[in-house]
Amino acid sequence: MTRCPPEFGPKSPMVNAAGWVVVALGLILGALLFRVVAQRSRGLRWIFRVAVIVLGLAGMAVVWTGGLVLAVGFFFLRC
């Protein structure tokens, strides 16, 4: 993590804005994924429902992390 060389010039604010849009989309999609999983798990026995909801939470965390990693890798730390 070093500074960008001066010859690249200042980064456009639109690049950072696009990065924040990617982060927001990751958060929204992760929350929607969990909501769908929780709703679809209704009617299951409680032990299976708990397992499905835990997997839904893990999926939500993966989508959130993926959105953050994409934003950092392709928008925030690019010169």
Buried (B, 14 or more C-beta within 10 A) or exposed (E): EEEEEEEEEEEEEEEBEBBEEBBEBBBEBBEEBBEEBBEEBEEEEEEEBEEBBEEBBEBBEEBBEBBBEBBBEEBBEEE
